[in-house]
């Protein structure tokens, strides 16, 4: 077992982690970023990103993450392609483990993100970003004037369906039950929209795609067993996100859904531990808001370390 000591360790990448790395590196903190399983976060499975400022013609998600990583490294950040599997935040020195490596840090920034839930259907991964999406506000523009479907029964599904109805010619909202978890006001708003058609109680049994991407979904009525194929240009999953917070939960306070609770911008309940991006943001879940939180976490970390060393 080897022990390594750093000023600041950033767990996870994506826009929040890499922005934090850029700011920490420019403050001469020599941050080390543990990239984890999905280096670059959800943007690595996104195709074109058109709503990140500074790119007039858009940029591919993986390219944006590669550029941000290179920028962080240029200023002196180190990116390690290992996964943190255990932490101990009980002492003043924060301890983390990656395989047989024991890492000690004065401060930690958690940016492990949240993973969008999917239906785990065959061929799903191949269609992600090619007609299949988990974010209407990110990708809705690509389906302007087209027919799309949304899966889900909660507030986020109603919100995404209503958002897409402003852009698309038709929105089919698919839910497996007759009852909805959505609040009455959100449900009523979606039902009143003439562009939104409800299909309940239906489940998706198959996504159909070709070289161009998704072109239809196969549905099954959960009461009658009747099957139906519906042609759509896009399919949006709105069935929730799972925050990647499990290993931190013994020390860092989370809400009922597992999102890390922050106060004063990005502070957690543990002194010297900060959280940024989707792991601490169940509301917006955008690359630009994640990057903003990464900036905040880095500056707060810098001030914390200055006070720590002055003391």
C-alpha positions as CSV (number, residue, x, y, z in Angstrom):
1,X,0.0,0.0,0.0
2,X,1.4,3.4,-1.1
3,X,0.4,6.7,0.5
4,X,0.3,9.9,-1.4
5,X,-0.3,13.4,-0.1
6,X,-1.9,16.3,-2.0
7,X,-3.3,19.8,-1.4
8,X,-6.6,19.0,-3.1
9,X,-8.1,15.9,-4.7
10,X,-10.9,16.2,-7.2
11,X,-13.1,13.1,-7.5
12,X,-14.7,12.9,-10.9
13,X,-14.4,15.0,-14.0
14,X,-17.1,16.4,-16.3
15,X,-17.5,20.1,-16.6
16,X,-17.5,20.6,-12.8
17,X,-14.4,18.6,-12.0
18,X,-12.4,19.9,-14.9
19,X,-13.3,23.5,-14.2
20,X,-12.4,23.0,-10.6
21,X,-9.1,21.5,-11.8
22,X,-8.4,24.5,-14.0
23,X,-9.0,27.0,-11.2
24,X,-7.1,25.0,-8.6
25,X,-4.1,24.6,-10.9
26,X,-4.0,28.3,-11.7
27,X,-3.9,28.9,-8.0
28,X,-0.8,26.7,-7.8
29,X,-2.6,24.0,-5.7
30,X,-1.3,21.2,-8.0
31,X,-4.7,19.4,-7.9
32,X,-5.0,15.7,-8.7
33,X,-8.2,14.6,-10.5
34,X,-9.3,11.0,-10.2
35,X,-11.3,10.5,-13.4
36,X,-13.2,7.4,-12.5
37,X,-15.1,5.1,-14.8
38,X,-16.6,7.7,-17.1
39,X,-13.9,10.3,-17.7
40,X,-15.7,13.5,-18.8
41,X,-19.0,12.5,-17.3
42,X,-22.3,12.4,-19.3
43,X,-20.9,14.7,-22.0
44,X,-18.8,11.8,-23.3
45,X,-22.0,10.1,-24.4
46,X,-23.4,13.3,-25.9
47,X,-23.0,14.1,-29.5
48,X,-23.2,17.8,-30.4
49,X,-23.3,20.4,-27.6
50,X,-24.8,23.7,-28.9
51,X,-25.6,25.5,-25.6
52,X,-22.2,25.8,-24.0
53,X,-21.0,29.4,-24.5
54,X,-18.1,30.2,-26.8
55,X,-18.8,27.7,-29.5
56,X,-20.8,29.4,-32.3
57,X,-21.2,26.2,-34.3
58,X,-21.4,23.8,-31.4
59,X,-18.9,21.3,-30.3
60,X,-19.0,17.5,-29.8
61,X,-19.4,16.5,-26.1
62,X,-16.3,14.3,-26.0
63,X,-14.2,16.9,-27.7
64,X,-15.3,19.6,-25.2
65,X,-14.2,17.3,-22.3
66,X,-10.9,16.5,-24.0
67,X,-10.2,20.2,-24.4
68,X,-11.1,21.0,-20.8
69,X,-8.9,18.2,-19.6
70,X,-5.9,19.5,-21.7
71,X,-6.5,23.0,-20.4
72,X,-6.4,21.8,-16.8
73,X,-3.2,19.8,-17.5
74,X,-1.6,22.8,-19.1
75,X,-1.9,24.7,-15.9
76,X,-0.5,21.8,-13.8
77,X,-3.4,19.6,-12.9
78,X,-2.8,15.8,-12.9
79,X,-5.5,13.5,-14.2
80,X,-5.3,10.0,-12.9
81,X,-7.4,7.3,-14.7
82,X,-8.3,5.5,-11.5
83,X,-11.5,5.2,-9.5
84,X,-11.9,6.2,-5.9
85,X,-13.5,3.3,-4.1
86,X,-13.5,4.3,-0.5
87,X,-13.1,7.5,1.6
88,X,-12.6,8.5,5.3
89,X,-13.4,12.1,6.0
90,X,-13.5,11.7,9.8
91,X,-10.2,13.5,10.4
92,X,-8.6,16.8,9.4
93,X,-6.7,15.0,6.7
94,X,-9.1,13.5,4.1
95,X,-8.3,9.9,3.2
96,X,-9.3,8.3,-0.1
97,X,-8.4,4.9,-1.6
98,X,-8.0,3.9,-5.3
99,X,-7.0,0.2,-5.5
100,X,-3.8,-0.2,-3.5
101,X,-3.2,3.5,-3.3
102,X,-4.0,5.5,-0.1
103,X,-4.4,9.2,-0.9
104,X,-4.3,11.9,1.7
105,X,-5.6,15.4,1.0
106,X,-6.2,18.7,2.8
107,X,-9.3,19.3,0.7
108,X,-11.6,17.3,-1.6
109,X,-13.9,18.4,-4.3
110,X,-16.6,15.8,-5.2
111,X,-17.8,16.0,-8.8
112,X,-18.9,12.5,-9.5
113,X,-22.2,13.6,-11.1
114,X,-25.4,11.7,-11.5
115,X,-26.2,8.9,-13.9
116,X,-29.5,9.2,-15.9
117,X,-31.7,6.2,-15.5
118,X,-32.4,4.2,-18.7
119,X,-34.7,1.3,-19.5
120,X,-31.7,-1.0,-20.2
121,X,-33.1,-2.1,-23.5
122,X,-31.1,-3.9,-26.1
123,X,-29.3,-1.6,-28.5
124,X,-30.0,1.4,-26.2
125,X,-26.3,2.4,-25.9
126,X,-25.8,2.5,-29.7
127,X,-28.8,4.9,-30.1
128,X,-27.8,7.3,-27.3
129,X,-27.2,10.7,-28.9
130,X,-28.6,9.3,-32.2
131,X,-32.3,9.8,-31.4
132,X,-32.2,8.8,-27.8
133,X,-31.5,11.4,-25.1
134,X,-31.8,11.9,-21.3
135,X,-32.0,15.7,-21.5
136,X,-34.7,17.6,-23.3
137,X,-33.2,21.1,-22.6
138,X,-29.8,19.8,-23.9
139,X,-31.0,18.1,-27.1
140,X,-34.6,19.4,-27.8
141,X,-33.4,21.9,-30.3
142,X,-32.3,19.1,-32.7
143,X,-35.9,17.9,-32.9
144,X,-37.5,21.2,-33.9
145,X,-40.7,20.5,-35.9
146,X,-40.3,16.7,-35.4
147,X,-42.3,14.0,-33.6
148,X,-40.8,12.8,-30.3
149,X,-41.7,10.7,-27.3
150,X,-41.0,11.1,-23.6
151,X,-40.9,8.3,-21.0
152,X,-41.8,9.0,-17.4
153,X,-44.6,9.9,-15.0
154,X,-43.0,12.4,-12.6
155,X,-42.6,16.2,-12.7
156,X,-39.5,16.0,-14.8
157,X,-41.4,14.0,-17.5
158,X,-44.2,16.6,-17.5
159,X,-41.7,19.4,-17.6
160,X,-39.7,17.9,-20.5
161,X,-42.8,17.1,-22.4
162,X,-44.1,20.7,-22.0
163,X,-40.7,22.0,-23.0
164,X,-40.5,19.8,-26.1
165,X,-44.1,20.8,-27.1
166,X,-42.8,24.3,-27.7
167,X,-40.3,23.0,-30.3
168,X,-41.7,19.8,-31.7
169,X,-44.7,19.0,-33.9
170,X,-46.0,16.3,-31.5
171,X,-44.9,14.8,-28.2
172,X,-46.1,11.4,-27.0
173,X,-45.8,10.9,-23.3
174,X,-45.4,7.2,-22.4
175,X,-46.0,6.0,-18.9
176,X,-46.4,2.4,-17.6
177,X,-49.2,3.1,-15.2
178,X,-52.5,5.0,-15.1
179,X,-51.4,7.0,-12.1
180,X,-48.7,9.6,-12.1
181,X,-46.1,10.8,-9.5
182,X,-46.2,14.3,-11.0
183,X,-47.7,17.1,-9.0
184,X,-51.3,17.9,-10.1
185,X,-50.4,21.3,-11.5
186,X,-47.6,19.9,-13.7
187,X,-49.8,17.0,-14.9
188,X,-52.7,19.3,-15.7
189,X,-50.4,21.6,-17.7
190,X,-49.2,18.8,-19.8
191,X,-52.7,17.4,-20.4
192,X,-53.9,20.8,-21.5
193,X,-51.2,21.1,-24.2
194,X,-52.7,20.1,-27.5
195,X,-49.3,18.9,-28.8
196,X,-48.9,16.3,-26.0
197,X,-50.6,12.9,-26.4
198,X,-50.7,10.5,-23.5
199,X,-50.1,6.8,-24.0
200,X,-50.9,4.9,-20.7
201,X,-50.4,2.3,-19.4
202,X,-47.7,1.5,-21.9
203,X,-44.1,0.4,-21.6
204,X,-41.4,0.4,-24.2
205,X,-40.3,-3.1,-25.2
206,X,-37.9,-2.2,-28.0
207,X,-36.2,0.8,-29.6
208,X,-35.9,0.6,-33.4
209,X,-33.0,2.2,-35.1
210,X,-30.9,2.1,-38.3
211,X,-27.7,3.8,-39.6
212,X,-29.4,7.2,-39.2
213,X,-30.5,6.5,-35.7
214,X,-33.8,5.9,-33.9
215,X,-36.9,5.8,-36.0
216,X,-39.5,4.1,-33.9
217,X,-40.4,2.5,-30.6
218,X,-42.3,-0.7,-29.9
219,X,-44.9,-0.3,-27.1
220,X,-46.8,-2.8,-25.1
221,X,-50.0,-2.1,-23.2
222,X,-49.5,-3.2,-19.7
223,X,-53.1,-4.1,-19.2
224,X,-54.1,-5.8,-22.4
225,X,-50.7,-7.0,-23.7
226,X,-51.4,-5.3,-27.0
227,X,-48.3,-4.2,-28.9
228,X,-47.9,-1.2,-31.1
229,X,-45.1,0.4,-33.1
230,X,-45.0,4.2,-33.1
231,X,-42.7,6.1,-35.4
232,X,-40.8,8.9,-33.7
233,X,-37.7,11.0,-34.5
234,X,-36.6,11.2,-30.9
235,X,-37.1,9.5,-27.6
236,X,-36.3,11.2,-24.2
237,X,-35.9,9.4,-21.0
238,X,-37.3,11.3,-18.0
239,X,-37.2,8.6,-15.4
240,X,-34.8,10.2,-12.9
241,X,-31.1,10.3,-12.1
242,X,-29.0,8.3,-9.7
243,X,-26.4,10.5,-8.0
244,X,-23.0,8.8,-7.7
245,X,-22.7,9.5,-4.0
246,X,-22.7,6.1,-2.3
247,X,-19.1,6.0,-1.1
248,X,-19.4,9.5,0.5
249,X,-22.6,8.9,2.3
250,X,-21.1,7.8,5.7
251,X,-19.5,11.2,6.0
252,X,-21.2,13.7,3.6
253,X,-24.9,14.6,4.2
254,X,-27.2,13.8,1.3
255,X,-30.9,14.3,0.6
256,X,-33.5,11.6,0.4
257,X,-32.5,10.9,-3.2
258,X,-28.8,10.7,-2.6
259,X,-27.8,14.2,-3.9
260,X,-25.1,15.8,-1.7
261,X,-26.5,18.7,0.2
262,X,-24.5,22.0,0.0
263,X,-24.6,25.3,1.8
264,X,-22.9,28.6,1.1
265,X,-22.5,27.6,-2.6
266,X,-20.6,24.3,-2.6
267,X,-19.7,23.5,1.1
268,X,-20.8,20.1,2.4
269,X,-21.3,19.4,6.1
270,X,-17.6,18.2,6.3
271,X,-15.1,21.0,6.6
272,X,-12.7,21.0,3.6
273,X,-15.0,18.9,1.4
274,X,-16.9,20.6,-1.4
275,X,-19.4,19.2,-4.0
276,X,-20.0,20.6,-7.5
277,X,-22.1,19.7,-10.5
278,X,-24.9,17.2,-10.9
279,X,-23.9,15.4,-7.7
280,X,-25.2,18.4,-5.8
281,X,-27.6,19.8,-8.3
282,X,-30.9,17.9,-8.8
283,X,-32.6,20.8,-10.5
284,X,-30.6,22.2,-13.5
285,X,-28.3,19.4,-14.6
286,X,-26.6,21.5,-17.3
287,X,-22.9,21.6,-18.4
288,X,-22.7,25.3,-17.8
289,X,-24.2,25.3,-14.3
290,X,-21.9,22.4,-13.4
291,X,-18.9,24.4,-14.7
292,X,-20.0,27.3,-12.6
293,X,-20.2,25.2,-9.5
294,X,-16.7,23.8,-10.2
295,X,-15.4,27.3,-10.3
296,X,-17.1,28.1,-7.0
297,X,-15.7,25.0,-5.3
298,X,-12.2,25.7,-6.5
299,X,-12.2,29.2,-5.2
300,X,-13.7,28.1,-1.9
301,X,-11.1,25.4,-1.6
302,X,-8.3,27.9,-2.3
303,X,-9.6,30.1,0.5
304,X,-10.0,27.2,2.9
305,X,-6.4,26.0,2.3
306,X,-5.1,29.5,2.7
307,X,-6.8,29.8,6.1
308,X,-5.7,26.2,7.0
309,X,-2.0,27.0,6.3
310,X,-2.1,30.4,7.8
311,X,-3.5,28.9,11.0
